[in-house]
Amino acid sequence: MKQLLHFNKTIKKIHLWLGVSCGLVASISGLTGSLYVWQPEITAALNPKLLTVAHMDTISEGTLLRTASYLMEMHKDSLTRINLPYREQQTVSLIYENGETHYHHPRTATFLGAKSFSIQFFEDLLHIHRTLAIPKIGKYLMGGSTIIFLLLILGTGIYIWWKAYGDNLKKGF
């Protein structure tokens, strides 16, 4: 009987401390994720000169591909990636090896500007959401806390609930 009481106390402590630590990680992930959901609308509203183009619906896919090809040819030695229009971004963005991002008109390829503070803010927010802004091990902490939550916290929670309400399931529900 004494061993069972000790086991129950241990299970409750495990449940408490894993719940607190995983809850903290889940809270950070939840807050950053809920802010990031609004990223396209907020950045488009704050950066209309960088991200929106008049008469975007009249730009053909061929024109867009010719513009992208021209920009790639012009900057090929220093580019790491080129992004075509997507979601709320209607311009072509070039990401350089030095980390800079420049935005260009999808029809004329004219330079519209560099990455703004609000765009950088949302990129940093996504990084925190995915890795807690901890290089190399952050993604493992996020994944590990998910697995711990799924297996250990739910398992110990079910055990604690069963011990309390196993004889009276109606009261437990």
Disulfide bonds with the S-S distance in Angstrom:
none
